[in-house]
Amino acid sequence: MFNNFLRENKISAAILTIIRLYLGYSWFTAGFHKLTGGFDASGFLKGATANPVKGPDGNMVYAWYVDFLKDFALPNIDVFNTIVPWGETLIGLGLLLGCLTTAAMFFGLVMNFSFFLAGTVSHNPTDIFLGFIILTAGYNAGRIGLDRWVVPFINKTVGKSKTKSVA
């Protein structure tokens, strides 16, 4: 019942728009400041590997993620210095414009969980909670936005290409 409310109700679409705009503004400003002010993730990643998340017993909770940061992220820091600010900015734009909302929110959640696994709590729990609401709502979250036109266009275009390839 609640899922139907989120996915189909017009009142829900208005509430989702407010949540989407809030998250979009947060993502966009974070990414834009990184793009314009210079950004280097190496300090953050070194700190996350030097002081990983530990459980009550003192052992690392996410050792596999620390290994990923050490063995992949830090050696490829130039890639991460590009994809983090651009990713944040594009996620923000998608959410602000209501364009490809579910895709933008999916990648936003991937980034939220990445920051969370690295030990940054900040506003991530709230963003994850709100992000799951947006993701669960699907199309309705972007109904008051560009998704009103973009999603039907994509469905129509993809539907045509599937029909042609079958025939």
Residue pairs with C-beta under 8 A, 6 or more apart in sequence:
3 136
5 12
6 12
6 16
6 133
6 136
6 137
6 140
7 136
7 137
7 138
7 139
7 140
8 140
9 140
10 143
12 137
12 140
13 140
13 141
13 143
13 144
14 144
16 133
16 134
16 137
16 140
16 141
16 143
16 144
17 98
17 141
17 144
17 145
19 130
19 133
19 134
19 141
20 95
20 96
20 98
20 101
20 134
20 141
20 142
20 145
21 95
21 96
22 130
23 95
23 105
23 108
23 127
23 130
23 131
23 134
24 91
24 92
24 93
24 94
24 95
24 96
24 97
25 92
25 96
26 92
26 123
26 127
27 88
27 89
27 91
27 92
27 95
27 108
28 88
28 89
28 91
28 92
28 93
28 95
28 96
29 92
30 88
30 92
31 84
31 85
31 86
31 87
31 88
31 89
31 90
31 91
31 92
32 89
32 92
34 84
34 85
34 88
34 89
35 85
35 86
35 89
39 81
39 84
39 85
40 77
40 81
41 73
41 77
41 80
41 81
41 84
42 74
42 77
42 81
44 118
45 69
45 73
45 74
45 77
45 80
45 118
46 74
48 66
48 69
48 118
48 119
48 120
49 66
49 69
49 70
49 74
51 119
52 60
52 61
52 62
52 63
52 65
52 66
52 119
53 60
53 61
53 62
53 117
53 118
53 119
54 60
54 61
55 61
60 66
62 117
65 117
65 118
69 118
73 80
84 111
87 107
87 111
88 111
90 104
91 104
91 105
91 107
91 108
91 111
93 99
93 104
94 100
94 101
94 103
94 104
94 105
95 101
95 104
95 105
95 108
95 134
97 145
97 146
98 141
98 142
98 143
98 144
98 145
98 146
98 147
98 148
99 142
99 145
99 146
99 147
99 150
100 142
100 147
100 150
101 134
101 139
101 141
101 142
101 145
101 147
102 134
102 135
102 138
102 139
102 141
102 142
105 131
105 134
105 135
105 141
106 135
108 127
108 131
109 128
109 131
109 132
109 135
112 124
112 127
112 128
112 131
113 128
115 122
115 124
116 124
116 125
116 128
134 141
135 141
139 147
139 151
141 147
142 148
142 151
